[in-house]
């Protein structure tokens, strides 16, 4: 097998990244049924997202690659904080969509990828990295030095499953 390479994604990686996101979603939600039309719509939307994200100042996608196959990835969004008087303001990173292909799990690839991301983030003097892991991801992040912090709060803005939210009249 080729040497494992850690690098940032480029436009040549869009097809593999879109396929991996699709696989990741179906793996997490096996009950999900996707029609051919929905898959085409997703593919178009994901390609558009990646074309904009790759090379932008706001997003970086890190990949782990064997030969020409991407075996793991992590998406990083740089978040610029509002400045405070008397304190240097440094951006932080929201890390999401961290995924390793099933056949490459348990080999330390995800750990190596997060270590590279941590080193890169420190070199660029980001303030911190935040993740909202799924239940099965909590152990992975804990063993890689992440600690639980205050629970974020959210307000769901989209209405799903026929639930109604209050309205302003």
matplotlib code that plots the C-alpha trace (Angstrom):
import matplotlib.pyplot as plt

x = [0.0, 1.2, 2.3, -0.5, -0.5, -2.2, -3.0, -5.7, -8.2, -8.2, -10.7, -9.6, -11.0, -14.5, -16.0, -14.5, -15.5, -19.1, -19.2, -17.8, -20.3, -23.1, -21.8, -21.3, -24.9, -26.3, -24.1, -25.4, -29.0, -29.6, -33.3, -32.9, -34.2, -32.7, -34.3, -32.1, -33.4, -32.5, -29.0, -28.5, -29.7, -27.4, -24.5, -25.1, -25.4, -22.3, -20.2, -21.3, -20.5, -17.0, -16.2, -16.9, -15.3, -12.0, -9.6, -11.9, -10.7, -13.6, -13.2, -10.4, -10.9, -8.2, -7.8, -5.9, -4.9, -3.4, -2.3, -5.2, -7.8, -9.1, -9.6, -10.6, -11.5, -12.4, -14.1, -13.0, -14.8, -12.8, -15.0, -13.9, -14.9, -16.1, -13.2, -13.0, -11.3, -8.0, -7.8, -6.3, -9.0, -8.1, -10.4, -11.6, -12.4, -15.6, -14.6, -17.4, -18.0, -15.0, -15.1, -12.9, -14.0, -15.1, -12.3, -9.7, -11.0, -9.1, -5.7, -5.1, -5.8, -8.5, -6.2, -3.3, -5.6, -6.8, -3.2, -2.2, -5.2, -4.2, -0.6, -1.8, -4.3, -1.7, 0.7, -2.0, -2.7, -6.4, -8.0, -9.6, -11.3, -14.9, -16.8, -20.3, -19.7, -22.3, -22.6, -20.3, -17.7, -17.4, -14.8, -12.7, -12.5, -11.9, -8.9, -7.5, -7.5, -10.9, -13.0, -16.7, -17.6, -20.8, -23.6, -24.4, -28.0, -29.8, -33.0, -34.3, -35.4, -36.7, -40.0, -39.8, -42.1, -45.2, -44.4, -45.6, -43.6, -45.1, -45.6, -45.5, -48.6]
y = [0.0, 3.6, 6.0, 7.8, 11.5, 14.3, 17.4, 20.0, 19.1, 20.6, 20.8, 17.4, 15.9, 17.1, 13.9, 11.7, 14.1, 14.2, 10.4, 10.1, 12.6, 10.6, 7.3, 8.9, 10.1, 6.7, 4.9, 7.2, 6.9, 3.4, 4.0, 6.8, 6.2, 8.4, 8.6, 9.0, 12.6, 13.4, 11.9, 14.1, 17.2, 16.3, 15.8, 19.1, 21.0, 19.3, 20.0, 23.6, 23.8, 22.3, 24.4, 27.5, 26.1, 24.8, 27.7, 30.1, 31.9, 30.4, 26.7, 24.1, 20.4, 18.2, 14.7, 11.5, 9.8, 6.4, 6.6, 8.3, 7.3, 9.7, 7.5, 10.2, 13.8, 16.7, 20.0, 23.1, 26.4, 29.4, 31.6, 35.1, 36.4, 39.9, 41.9, 42.9, 46.0, 45.1, 41.6, 40.2, 38.4, 35.1, 33.1, 29.6, 26.5, 24.6, 21.1, 19.0, 16.0, 14.1, 10.7, 7.7, 5.0, 1.9, -0.3, 2.1, 2.5, 1.3, 2.1, 5.5, 7.5, 9.7, 10.4, 11.3, 13.6, 15.4, 15.8, 17.4, 19.7, 20.6, 21.4, 23.5, 25.3, 26.2, 27.4, 29.8, 30.8, 29.9, 30.2, 26.7, 24.0, 23.1, 19.9, 18.7, 15.0, 12.3, 9.9, 7.4, 10.2, 11.3, 8.7, 9.4, 13.1, 12.5, 10.2, 12.9, 15.6, 17.3, 18.0, 18.6, 22.3, 24.0, 22.6, 24.9, 26.0, 26.1, 27.3, 25.1, 27.4, 24.8, 23.1, 19.3, 16.4, 18.6, 20.4, 24.0, 26.8, 29.9, 32.8, 36.5, 38.3]
z = [0.0, -0.7, 1.9, 3.8, 2.8, 4.8, 2.7, 2.0, -0.7, -4.2, -7.0, -8.3, -5.1, -5.4, -6.9, -4.2, -1.4, -2.6, -2.8, 0.7, 2.1, 0.5, 1.9, 5.3, 5.4, 4.4, 6.9, 9.7, 8.5, 7.0, 7.0, 4.5, 1.0, -1.7, -5.2, -8.3, -8.6, -4.9, -5.5, -8.6, -6.6, -3.7, -6.1, -7.8, -4.5, -3.0, -6.0, -5.9, -2.2, -2.6, -5.6, -3.5, -0.3, -1.7, -1.9, 0.0, 3.1, 5.1, 4.5, 4.5, 3.8, 5.0, 3.5, 4.3, 1.0, 0.0, -3.6, -5.4, -2.9, -0.2, 2.9, 5.4, 5.6, 7.9, 7.0, 8.8, 8.8, 10.0, 12.3, 12.9, 16.3, 17.0, 18.4, 22.1, 23.5, 25.2, 23.9, 20.7, 18.7, 17.1, 14.9, 15.9, 13.8, 13.5, 12.5, 10.9, 8.6, 10.0, 8.3, 7.6, 5.1, 7.0, 5.6, 6.9, 10.4, 13.5, 11.8, 13.5, 10.4, 12.0, 14.9, 12.6, 10.6, 13.8, 14.9, 11.6, 11.9, 15.5, 14.5, 11.5, 13.6, 16.2, 13.6, 12.3, 15.9, 15.9, 19.3, 19.5, 17.6, 18.3, 17.3, 17.9, 17.7, 17.3, 20.2, 18.6, 18.0, 21.6, 22.6, 19.5, 20.3, 24.0, 23.3, 21.0, 23.7, 23.2, 26.3, 26.8, 27.2, 28.0, 26.0, 23.1, 22.6, 19.3, 17.8, 15.0, 12.2, 9.8, 10.4, 9.8, 10.4, 10.3, 13.6, 13.8, 15.5, 16.9, 14.4, 14.6, 13.3]

ax = plt.figure().add_subplot(projection="3d")
ax.plot(x, y, z, "-o")
ax.set_aspect("equal")
plt.show()
